[in-house]
Amino acid sequence: MNATAAEPASHWVASWGAAQQIPEPANELAAENWRDGSLRQVVRLTLGGKQFRVRVSNVYGTAPLTLDAASVALSPQPGKADVAASPRPLTFGGNGSVTIPAGAEYYSDAIDMELKPGTDLAVSMYFKEAPARQTGHPGARATTFLAKGNRVNDAVWEDAGKTTRWYALSDVEVLAPRKVGALVAIGDSITDGYGVPPDTNTRWPDVLAARLRNQKIALGVVNAGIGGGRMLRDGLGPNLVARFDRDVLSRAGVTHALVLIGVNDMGGQHRNTPDTPADRQQLLADLKLAHRQLAERARAHGVCLIGATVTPYVGSDYYHPEPENEADRQELNKWIRTSGVFDAIADFDAALRDPARPDHLKPVYDSGDHLHPSLAGYRALAETVPLAALRKQCGGAK
């Protein structure tokens, strides 16, 4: 039998997702909000479909996590707790509750519901007990609503508490035609959307998803950025090399990935203590090798890898780079552009730099800290991603 002919006409594809990490103490949800507590988290889908499923995460848990009840509903507006209609129950193997082993993630049963790209979906969860260790994504840039008791079936949540973090929710996938795939944007706080007002969906991957919708390009966009993230060393989350398989390659239907990383590796090396020429050369060699490793792993899975150049950070109030550090950034960017390691390039450096001072962000694209882009800067990054690269197929076993 022809293997291609045997493939189903549709498959699961990531429509929304977030990189999971261990919330640092300031970003943990208080135990009293977990115990006999409900969470309502609103996420924007980038692909539509007639069926979808949710993935619940206990990947950093140290003990089993019991989700006692859950539901989904359409959200009429980000930043609002109330939903448009009666929520639909989420089940797991037909059961309304589920216990997820430590270190694991579980899919819900499929839900039959027509969803359009750009839909805001409210996922409500009820927990009787707090997790032994929390799993979540602190950089949500979105409001999560909190209520006491089991409120997952209530459309209206009066006097709900609020936080701007996501917990125990890693993916929403839709059933899509076989030809439809997804792009995962992986990186640091620039990808995670530092500085974006909550509930506006104006991170550069959000803007890219809207651009694709306007161009009638059916491609999911998943944001796997982690603030403070580095390529080589753990920080607020695992190093990017360590999390690449889970956050990119294991996601459903992924066909493309874009990696923007390196400013925290370089800045972190010289921030508190001077670095030597030998230190700097070793770091550059290590960053280049790590990029090569990502490209090889992506290609082996049939995923196209787009390399993004590192944006300027001279004048940064946090890192204070010296001329030799800027020279290292320029060398890394030259290598990204010319090495041939990547299937395509997104020249984010060229998009954001000031023509009069190329080691600085252009003022209109500077958030004010001389490191993170402004909202206009995030829009410029989204416009820089080459659409031709997103139509490309890459070889390897999928």
N, C-alpha and C positions, 0 to 999 in steps of 0.2 A: 504494500500500500504506500502511496506517496505521502510522505510525512507532512508536506505543506497542505495537501488536500484534507488531511485529518484535523488540521487546526480549527478550533471553533471560530465562529464569525465575530465573536465579541470577547473582550477580556476586561479585567479590572485595571483601572488606571487611577493614579493619585490625582485628586482634584484639589485637595488642601493638605498641608502637613506642617509640622513644626519639629525642629530638632529637640530631642529630649535631653535633659541634664538634671543634676542634683541641685535644687535651688539652694543658694547660700542662705544662712540664717535670716537675713533681712528680707529675703524673697519667699520664705516658707509661708504656707497658709497656717494660721493658728489652729491648734488642735481642736478648739471648740467650734471652729467652722467646719471641720470634717465630721466630728461626732454628731450623729443625728442631724446631718447638714446636707443641703442641696447646693449644687453649683450649676449655673447656666452659662455656658461658654458659646460665644457667637463667632463663627468663622465664615469667611467668604470663599465660595467655591470657584474654581477657575475653569472647570469643565462641567457640562451638564450630562444628564442621562435619565433613563427611566427607572433605574435601580441604583442604590448606593449602599455602602456599609461603612461602619465606623471602627477604627482601631483604638482600643483602650490600652494604656501603657502602665506597666509596673516594672519597667526595665531596670530602674535603679533601686527598686524595693529590696529590702533585706528579709522580708517575710511575705507570705501570700496577702494579696489585697482583694477584699470582697467589695464588689460594686453591687449594692442591694437593689437598685432600680435605676432605669435610665430611659430617656425619651428623646425624640427629635421633633423639631417643628420649624417652619419658616419664620425667620425674623424680619419684621417689616422695616427695621432701621437699626443699624449698629449703634451701640450705646444705650439701647432701651431693653429693659428686662422682659417686657411683655411680648408674647408671640402672636402670630396672626390668627391661629386657629388651634383647636385642641391638639396637644402633642400626640405623636404616635409612639407607642412603646418600643424600646429596643430590646431584643432578645438575643440570647446566646445559646445555640442548640435548642431553641424553643423555650428556654427558661428566662424568667425576668430578672434573675440575679446570676452573678458569676463570680468565682474566685480565681484570680489570676496568680500563678506562681511567681515567686520572686525572680526577677530578671526577665520576665516574659511579657508579651503583648498578645491580646486576644482580639479577634475580629467579631463584630456583631453579625447576626443573621442579616441577609439582604432585606432592604426595605423597598417596596414598590412605591415610588413617588416621582413624579415628573419634576426634574430640576433643570434650570437653565444656567448657563455660565454667568457668573457674577451674582448668583443667589447667596444670600446670607442665611446660614443654617444655625439654629440654636440647638446645642447638645446639652441636655440636662442630666445630671448624675446625682444619685443619693447614696450616702455612705452612713452606716451606723457607727463605724469606728474609723479612727485616723490611721493612715498607713504607718508602718514602722519607720520607713524612710520615704520621703516624697520624691516623685518623678514629675517633672513639668518643664515649662519654658517661661522663664521670667520676662523675657523681652516681647511680650505679646502685642504691645501697642493696641490693646483692645480691652474692653471692660468685661470682666467675669462677675456675674451676680451671685450673691450668697443669701441663703435663706435657711431657717431652722425647720426641721422636720422633712418629711418626704413630700416635696412640692413638684416632682417631675411631671405630674399630670395636670398641673395648673397652668393655664395660659397667662394669667395675670399674677405677678409677684409684687405685692405692695411692700413698700419700705425695704426693699432688698439692699443688703450690703454690697460693697463693691471692692474689687481689686483689679489690677491691670496685669494679671499673669494667667497663664494657662496651666492646668494640672491634669495629669493622667490621660491626656488626649493627644494622640500622635498623628492620626491620618483620617481623612474621609476619602473614600474611593468610589468612583462611579463605573458602571458597566458601559463600556464604549466599544465602538467598532475596532476590529483588529488593527487597522491602520493608524489609530489615534494613540499618541504617546504622551509623555510628560517630560518637562525639563525641571531639574532640581538645581536651584541656586544655592551654593554652599560657600560659606565664608565667615566673616566676623561681624562687628556691629554695623558696618556700612551696608551689608546685606540684611542684617536683622532690623535695620531701620531706625538707628539711634536718632532721637530728636523729632521723630514723626508724632504729631498729635494723636492721642488714642482715638480709635474707631474711625479713622479717616482712610485707611487702606491706601497709603501713599508712599510706602516703601518702594524701592525701585522694582523688585519682583512684582508687586501689585500693579505698578504702572505698566510693566511689560505685559502682564496678563491682559490688561485692558487694551493695550496696543494690539495684541494678537486677536482679541475679540473683534476689534474694529476692522482688522484685516481679514476676518473670516478664517483664521488659522486655528484649527482645533488642536490645541496642545495645552495640557495641564502645566501649571507653574507652581512649584513647591518651594517655599522659603526654608532652607536649612541653615540659616545664619545663626551664630551664637555670639553675643556681645563679648568682646575681649578674647575671642578665639584666636588660636595660633595654629600654624601648620605643624610644628614640631613638638611643642610642649603643652601639657594640660594647663588650663586656666580655670575660667568659670565653667567650662565644659571640657570634654576630652579633646586632645589634639585632633586636627582635621584628618591626618593620615589614619588614626585609630578609628574614627567614626565614619569614614568614607563608605565602607561597605553597608553599614546599617542605614545611614542617612541618605545615601544616594542609590547604591546598587540594589539594595533589597526592596526599594519602593516599587510599588506595582506599576508596570507599564512604562518605566523610565526609559527614554530614548536619548536624552541629552542631559548634560550637566554643565554648569558654568562655575568655575572656581575663581574666587577673588580672595587672596590671602597673602600675608607677609608683612603688613605694616606693624602688627603687634610683635611678630618675631624680631624684626629689626629694631623697632622702638624699644621693646622690652630689654634688649641686650645692652643698650647704652643709656637707659633712663636713669639708673641709680649709680652706676659705676662706669668709668671709662672703658671702652673696648679697644683691644689691640688690633693692628692690621691682620694678625693671624686669626684672631677671633672672627673678624668680619669676613675674611675669605672662607673660613670654615662654614660659617652660617650661610653664605651664598651657595657654596657647594652643596650643603645639606638641603637647602630650599629647592635647588634645581633637581637634585636626585628625587626628592619627595614628589615634585610635580611629575617627573618621569614615571614614578611608581603609580601615581593616580591615573595617568594616561594609559599605562599598560593594563591596569585592572579594568578601567572603563572599556577599553577596546575589546578585551576578552569577553565582556558581557554585552557587546554590541551597542555600547553607549558612546555617543559623540561627546568629546570633552572640549569645551570652549575655555581657553585661558584668558583671564582678564588681567590687564596691567595694573600695578599698584598705584593708587592715586597719591598726589603730593601731600606732604605733611610738614614741610618747613614752616616755622612759626607756631607749631602746635604747642598749646599751653600745657600739654601733658608730657610729650616726649622730648621737646627741645633738641631736634636733630642738628648735628654739626655737618659741615660740608662733606666730610668723608662718608657720613651716613646717607646723605643725598646721593652721592656718587654710587653707593651700593644699590640704592633703589633704581637709579638709572641703568645700572648694569643688569639687574634682575629683569627690568622691563625690556631691555634690548634682547635679552635671551628669550623671554616669553614671545616676543614678536618674531624672532628669526630662527629659533631652534628647530622648528618643524615638529615639535613634540605634540602640539595640539591640533585638533581637527579644524579649529577656527580661533580667531582672536577677537576679543572685545576690548578695544583700546580705551579703557576707562581713564587712564592717565591723560591721553590726548583730549578726551572729552571735557575734563574738569580743570585742567591746568590753566593758569593765567599766562597768556602769550607774552606779557611783559616780564613776568617772573615765573618761569616754568616749574620752579621748585615749590610754588605756592598754588593753592586753589584759587581759581578765578573768584573775585569777590562775590559775584552774584550766585556762585555755586557753593559758597562757604557758609556753614551754619553759624560761624562766629568763633568756633574753637580751633579753626585752621587744620582740622583733622577730618571731621565728618561733613558730608555734603548738606546743603540746604534742601528744601523741598524742590527747588528748581534744579539743584544738582542731582537729586534722585531721578527726576524726570529725564535729565540729560543722559544718565546712565542707561535708563530703559530704552531710550532712543538709539543708543550706541550698539546694542546687541544686534548682530547681523541676522536678519530674517532668513537670508539664504542658507545660513548654517543650520537653522532650525528645520529646514526642509530636507536636509541631508540625512542619509542613512549611513551608519557605520557598521563595519563587519564584526564578526565574532559570534560566539555562542550566546544566545539570549535565554 
